[in-house]
Amino acid sequence: MEDLSKYAHSPAHLAVAKRDHAALRYIVSVLPRLAKAGEVNTEAESLNAELRADEVSAVIDRRDVPGRETPLHLAVRIKDPVSADILMAAGADWSLQNENGWSALQEAVCTREEAIAAIIAKHYQPLAWAKWCRRLPRIVASAARIRDFYMEISFHFESSVIPFIGRIAPSDTYRIWKRGSNLRADMTLAGFDGFRIQRSDQTFLFLGEGYTSENGNLTLPPGSLVALSHKEKEITNALEGAGNQPTDAEVAHEVSLMSQTNMYRPGIDVTQAELVPHLNWRRQEKTEMVGNWKAKVYDMLHVMVSVKSRRVPGDQQKPSSEFQKEDPEDTKKGKDKSNKKKKKKGAANEFKSESEYKKGLRPVLWLTPDFPLKTDELLPLLDILANKVKAIRRLRELLTTKLPHGTFPVKVAIPIVPTIRVLVTFTKFEELQPAEEFSTPLSSPAYFQDAKSKESEGSSSWISWMKGARGTPTIDTDSHRYSKDEVDPFSIPSDYKWVDANERKRRMKAKRAKTRKHKKQTAAKGGDGVHLGSENVEEQQ
């Protein structure tokens, strides 16, 4: 029996705990209505819509109760699908975590409440799309106010004991252009986990101002996000189908997939973090140049990383026939003791269905007050790509760490194992000229040119790179010279083929089937049982 007194201050919790569905419906009926996709078009409307969403969340997402459970968590725990449906229809945030670090959806899957898991899965995609549409005008307006720039961010590993680790470990340099409210990010590292690498020469284009091709054959609305795969010469709409209501079959399939794998929750705790400056031989704070910026070097102490895992219970397996054939008379004496041992073992396994790995980290940060962008200016831009590119999401989490006011982490070293660390470095930042005079900074020609583009030494750096490194034939500068605004980095190549969401799903399904087959073959050959799956940008969609 639920103790109702601990929910007296939260009407939504109390209604769920009582299973009073009429009261819960009344509570959500008097809340502000959340704006739907297409109803928010200006920055002012976006800000007002976010305020209304905060009012709703303050009622149906509050966690100031024992266990830090939202009303949705409580509905899962007491096995009440009706309350779960009312809350999700009102816009409840299913991703919020309880004190153990699990979302309501994860709790539903792990407790085999498949009906509630299906309710949450049915609603969360349209809710996420509506939230994105509410925020979009504000993101576009915020981006337009930031200075136009070109920036490079490098990701690479280094080791004090392993030679040439840079050749085998995942590394890349992300190249980012920002002009107006448009954003372009080029990368070749699609994803990694440990040292399992997946390469993909690709570009993400966020077209905050919309897009119309020169011939007028292609028009995209403001806020479009497209992905260009240069090797295949294909384009996909990264937001295609994002607001569609999934079918019952799709929901059932997704819940089934979640029920077949264990749950994992990685996290990092910086609540007790403390910055300690490096000192030189004079006992003064150490400074180093990172690119063009003078930065002080700090150790970040008391940082804890954890990976929590939770086993999803499955059906009980039947005893093997080998044991069923035993003579009952031969095992009768030991049966009672054996049963007692099994019960104890089963209880222990149930208790250990959730485990957590913790490890202390000691990152090193290079902080500068001179970086041209402030953290709060860069974060909205990273938000655009964070859901599609996991490395960007990790970078965003890093930048939200509490740092001294007015400083920017221009370089960060994060230990992976005692002798290996990953370095994230902002290697270049330059302001761009106005749109009609747009060109990539002249300071980066050598960085952009590969073996092909070096043939066109007279061309400007970024044009050579786009024409050469992208696999198209370079043109000798004696016969043709590019003007600085001839190629727009925000243009979409006319010879690229559009690939729709259904084709993308078919390819992902085939890729997953191939991965599962590979795992089975590895297990059959007596593999070591450890698998570091590669992360894929498409898998984040």
FENMOTA-V867332 format. One record per residue. N is the residue number from 1. RES is the residue in one small letter. SS is DSSP state (h for helix, s for strand, l for the rest). Layout:
# FENMOTA-V867332
n = <N	N>
res = <RES	RES>
ss = <SS	SS>
This chain:
# FENMOTA-V867332
n = <1	2	3	4	5	6	7	8	9	10	11	12	13	14	15	16	17	18	19	20	21	22	23	24	25	26	27	28	29	30	31	32	33	34	35	36	37	38	39	40	41	42	43	44	45	46	47	48	49	50	51	52	53	54	55	56	57	58	59	60	61	62	63	64	65	66	67	68	69	70	71	72	73	74	75	76	77	78	79	80	81	82	83	84	85	86	87	88	89	90	91	92	93	94	95	96	97	98	99	100	101	102	103	104	105	106	107	108	109	110	111	112	113	114	115	116	117	118	119	120	121	122	123	124	125	126	127	128	129	130	131	132	133	134	135	136	137	138	139	140	141	142	143	144	145	146	147	148	149	150	151	152	153	154	155	156	157	158	159	160	161	162	163	164	165	166	167	168	169	170	171	172	173	174	175	176	177	178	179	180	181	182	183	184	185	186	187	188	189	190	191	192	193	194	195	196	197	198	199	200	201	202	203	204	205	206	207	208	209	210	211	212	213	214	215	216	217	218	219	220	221	222	223	224	225	226	227	228	229	230	231	232	233	234	235	236	237	238	239	240	241	242	243	244	245	246	247	248	249	250	251	252	253	254	255	256	257	258	259	260	261	262	263	264	265	266	267	268	269	270	271	272	273	274	275	276	277	278	279	280	281	282	283	284	285	286	287	288	289	290	291	292	293	294	295	296	297	298	299	300	301	302	303	304	305	306	307	308	309	310	311	312	313	314	315	316	317	318	319	320	321	322	323	324	325	326	327	328	329	330	331	332	333	334	335	336	337	338	339	340	341	342	343	344	345	346	347	348	349	350	351	352	353	354	355	356	357	358	359	360	361	362	363	364	365	366	367	368	369	370	371	372	373	374	375	376	377	378	379	380	381	382	383	384	385	386	387	388	389	390	391	392	393	394	395	396	397	398	399	400	401	402	403	404	405	406	407	408	409	410	411	412	413	414	415	416	417	418	419	420	421	422	423	424	425	426	427	428	429	430	431	432	433	434	435	436	437	438	439	440	441	442	443	444	445	446	447	448	449	450	451	452	453	454	455	456	457	458	459	460	461	462	463	464	465	466	467	468	469	470	471	472	473	474	475	476	477	478	479	480	481	482	483	484	485	486	487	488	489	490	491	492	493	494	495	496	497	498	499	500	501	502	503	504	505	506	507	508	509	510	511	512	513	514	515	516	517	518	519	520	521	522	523	524	525	526	527	528	529	530	531	532	533	534	535	536	537	538	539	540	541>
res = <m	e	d	l	s	k	y	a	h	s	p	a	h	l	a	v	a	k	r	d	h	a	a	l	r	y	i	v	s	v	l	p	r	l	a	k	a	g	e	v	n	t	e	a	e	s	l	n	a	e	l	r	a	d	e	v	s	a	v	i	d	r	r	d	v	p	g	r	e	t	p	l	h	l	a	v	r	i	k	d	p	v	s	a	d	i	l	m	a	a	g	a	d	w	s	l	q	n	e	n	g	w	s	a	l	q	e	a	v	c	t	r	e	e	a	i	a	a	i	i	a	k	h	y	q	p	l	a	w	a	k	w	c	r	r	l	p	r	i	v	a	s	a	a	r	i	r	d	f	y	m	e	i	s	f	h	f	e	s	s	v	i	p	f	i	g	r	i	a	p	s	d	t	y	r	i	w	k	r	g	s	n	l	r	a	d	m	t	l	a	g	f	d	g	f	r	i	q	r	s	d	q	t	f	l	f	l	g	e	g	y	t	s	e	n	g	n	l	t	l	p	p	g	s	l	v	a	l	s	h	k	e	k	e	i	t	n	a	l	e	g	a	g	n	q	p	t	d	a	e	v	a	h	e	v	s	l	m	s	q	t	n	m	y	r	p	g	i	d	v	t	q	a	e	l	v	p	h	l	n	w	r	r	q	e	k	t	e	m	v	g	n	w	k	a	k	v	y	d	m	l	h	v	m	v	s	v	k	s	r	r	v	p	g	d	q	q	k	p	s	s	e	f	q	k	e	d	p	e	d	t	k	k	g	k	d	k	s	n	k	k	k	k	k	k	g	a	a	n	e	f	k	s	e	s	e	y	k	k	g	l	r	p	v	l	w	l	t	p	d	f	p	l	k	t	d	e	l	l	p	l	l	d	i	l	a	n	k	v	k	a	i	r	r	l	r	e	l	l	t	t	k	l	p	h	g	t	f	p	v	k	v	a	i	p	i	v	p	t	i	r	v	l	v	t	f	t	k	f	e	e	l	q	p	a	e	e	f	s	t	p	l	s	s	p	a	y	f	q	d	a	k	s	k	e	s	e	g	s	s	s	w	i	s	w	m	k	g	a	r	g	t	p	t	i	d	t	d	s	h	r	y	s	k	d	e	v	d	p	f	s	i	p	s	d	y	k	w	v	d	a	n	e	r	k	r	r	m	k	a	k	r	a	k	t	r	k	h	k	k	q	t	a	a	k	g	g	d	g	v	h	l	g	s	e	n	v	e	e	q	q>
ss = <l	l	l	h	h	h	h	l	l	l	h	h	h	h	h	h	h	h	l	l	h	h	h	h	h	h	h	h	h	l	l	l	l	l	l	l	l	l	l	l	l	l	h	h	h	h	h	h	h	h	h	h	h	h	h	h	h	h	h	h	l	l	l	l	l	h	h	h	l	l	h	h	h	h	h	h	h	l	l	l	h	h	h	h	h	h	h	h	h	l	l	l	l	l	l	l	s	l	l	l	l	l	s	h	h	h	h	h	h	h	l	l	l	h	h	h	h	h	h	h	h	h	h	h	h	h	h	h	h	h	h	h	h	h	h	h	h	h	h	h	h	h	h	h	h	l	l	l	s	s	s	s	s	s	s	s	s	s	s	l	l	l	l	l	h	h	h	h	l	l	l	s	s	s	s	s	s	s	s	l	l	s	s	s	s	s	s	s	s	s	s	s	s	l	l	s	s	s	s	s	s	s	s	s	s	s	s	l	l	l	s	s	l	l	l	l	l	l	s	s	l	l	l	s	s	s	s	s	s	l	l	l	l	s	s	s	s	l	l	l	l	l	l	l	l	l	l	h	h	h	h	h	h	h	h	h	h	h	h	l	l	l	s	s	s	s	s	s	s	l	l	l	l	s	s	s	s	l	s	l	l	l	l	l	s	l	s	s	s	s	l	l	s	s	s	s	s	s	s	s	s	l	s	s	s	s	s	s	s	s	l	l	l	l	l	l	l	l	l	l	h	h	h	h	l	l	l	h	h	h	h	h	h	h	h	h	h	h	h	h	h	h	h	h	h	h	h	h	h	h	h	l	l	s	s	s	s	s	s	s	s	l	l	s	s	s	s	s	l	l	l	l	l	l	h	h	h	h	h	h	h	h	h	h	h	h	l	l	l	h	h	h	h	h	h	h	h	h	h	l	l	l	l	l	l	l	l	s	s	s	s	s	s	s	s	s	s	l	l	s	s	s	s	s	s	s	s	s	s	s	s	l	l	l	h	h	h	l	l	l	l	h	h	h	h	h	h	h	l	l	l	l	h	h	h	l	l	l	l	l	h	h	h	h	h	h	h	h	h	l	l	l	l	l	l	l	l	l	l	l	l	l	l	l	l	l	l	l	l	l	l	l	l	l	l	l	s	s	l	l	h	h	h	h	h	h	h	h	h	h	h	h	h	h	h	h	h	h	h	h	h	h	h	h	l	l	l	l	l	l	l	l	l	l	l	l	l	h	h	h	l>
